[in-house]
Amino acid sequence: MQRVCVIDGQGGGIGSTIIRKLREAFEERIEVIALGTNAIAAAQMLKASANRGASGENAIRQTVLKVDIILGPIGIVLAHAMMGEVTPAMAEAVAASPVPKLLLPLCQENVAIVGSAPLPLPKLVDALIEMHLRPFIDIHSS
């Protein structure tokens, strides 16, 4: 079973949306691990049906080494993103993790992702699942 890590911060809305759509697409065929930059984000993602969850810098630093793929907004690899919730150590751990990362081009920081289409969150998550995650899961489940 593939371990899919979803990382989010602040209120956990992006992560919760991702997890709900993961459950629609894969049901219980994957293990979803929710990592929040804070306890509220982790709790919201757990309510969205993550299998397990944790919050904080050490949880993120340790867990990104033990999963098969990482999902979340682009801010999870930007130090001080999400109103300062993403510490430099968190951003470095996510970026340095050897697993594939599927990042949504959603950013409240002073960063522009050139070439990305301004799609609403549900459409971005659908594209993440259908174009990138489903082929990954299918290849690694065989």
C-alpha positions in Angstrom: 0.0 0.0 0.0 1.4 3.4 -1.0 1.9 6.0 1.7 0.8 9.4 0.5 1.8 12.4 2.6 -0.3 15.5 2.5 1.3 18.6 4.0 -0.6 21.9 4.8 -0.7 24.7 7.2 -2.9 27.5 8.6 -6.4 26.1 8.6 -5.7 22.9 6.6 -8.2 23.7 3.9 -6.0 22.8 0.9 -4.9 19.6 2.6 -8.4 18.7 3.5 -9.6 19.2 -0.1 -6.7 17.0 -1.3 -7.5 14.2 1.2 -11.3 14.2 0.4 -10.5 13.9 -3.3 -7.9 11.2 -2.6 -10.5 9.2 -0.8 -13.0 9.6 -3.7 -10.4 8.4 -6.2 -8.6 5.7 -4.2 -10.8 4.9 -1.3 -8.7 2.8 1.2 -6.2 1.6 -1.4 -3.7 4.1 -0.2 -2.5 5.2 3.3 -2.9 9.0 3.7 -0.6 10.7 6.2 -1.6 14.2 7.1 1.2 16.6 8.3 0.3 20.0 9.5 2.6 22.9 10.2 0.2 23.4 13.1 -2.2 21.3 15.1 -5.3 22.9 13.6 -4.2 22.0 10.1 -3.4 18.4 11.1 -6.8 18.0 12.9 -8.7 19.3 9.9 -6.9 16.9 7.6 -7.7 14.0 10.0 -11.4 15.0 9.8 -11.1 14.7 6.0 -10.3 11.0 6.5 -6.5 10.8 6.7 -5.3 7.6 8.2 -2.8 9.2 10.5 -1.7 12.7 11.3 0.8 14.8 13.2 2.0 18.4 13.4 5.1 20.4 13.8 8.6 20.6 12.5 10.0 17.3 13.8 7.0 15.3 12.6 7.4 16.8 9.1 11.2 16.3 9.1 10.9 12.6 10.1 7.9 11.6 8.2 8.9 12.9 4.7 11.6 10.3 4.8 9.2 7.4 5.3 6.5 8.0 2.6 6.2 7.3 -1.1 5.0 10.6 -2.3 4.4 14.2 -1.0 1.4 16.4 -1.9 0.7 20.0 -0.9 0.8 23.6 -2.0 4.1 25.1 -3.3 4.6 26.9 0.0 5.7 23.7 1.8 9.1 24.1 0.1 9.4 27.8 0.8 11.0 28.8 4.1 8.7 31.2 6.1 5.7 30.6 3.9 2.1 30.3 5.2 2.6 33.4 7.4 5.8 32.0 8.8 4.5 28.6 9.7 6.9 26.8 7.3 10.2 26.9 9.1 13.4 26.7 7.1 14.0 23.2 8.5 10.5 22.0 7.3 11.0 23.5 3.8 14.5 21.9 3.6 13.2 18.5 4.7 10.4 18.5 2.2 12.6 19.7 -0.7 15.4 17.2 0.2 13.2 14.2 0.6 14.1 11.7 -2.1 10.4 11.0 -2.9 8.4 12.6 -5.7 6.6 15.8 -4.8 3.4 17.0 -6.4 2.9 20.6 -5.5 0.0 22.8 -6.3 0.7 26.3 -7.6 -1.1 28.0 -4.8 0.9 30.6 -3.0 0.1 33.6 -0.8 3.8 34.6 -0.8 5.4 37.0 -3.1 6.1 34.2 -5.6 4.6 33.7 -9.0 4.6 30.3 -10.8 5.1 31.4 -14.4 3.2 29.2 -16.8 0.6 27.8 -14.4 -3.0 28.3 -15.1 -5.2 30.1 -12.5 -7.5 27.2 -11.8 -9.7 26.8 -8.8 -8.5 24.4 -6.1 -10.9 21.5 -6.9 -9.8 21.5 -10.6 -6.1 21.7 -9.5 -6.5 18.7 -7.2 -8.4 16.7 -9.9 -5.5 17.4 -12.3 -3.0 16.4 -9.6 -4.8 13.1 -9.1 -5.6 12.1 -12.6 -2.5 13.3 -14.5 0.2 12.6 -11.9 -0.8 10.6 -8.8 -3.0 7.9 -10.5 -0.2 6.9 -12.9 2.3 6.9 -9.9 0.0 4.7 -7.8 -0.7 2.4 -10.7 2.9 1.9 -11.6 4.0 1.3 -7.9 1.0 -1.0 -7.1 1.9 -3.6 -9.8 
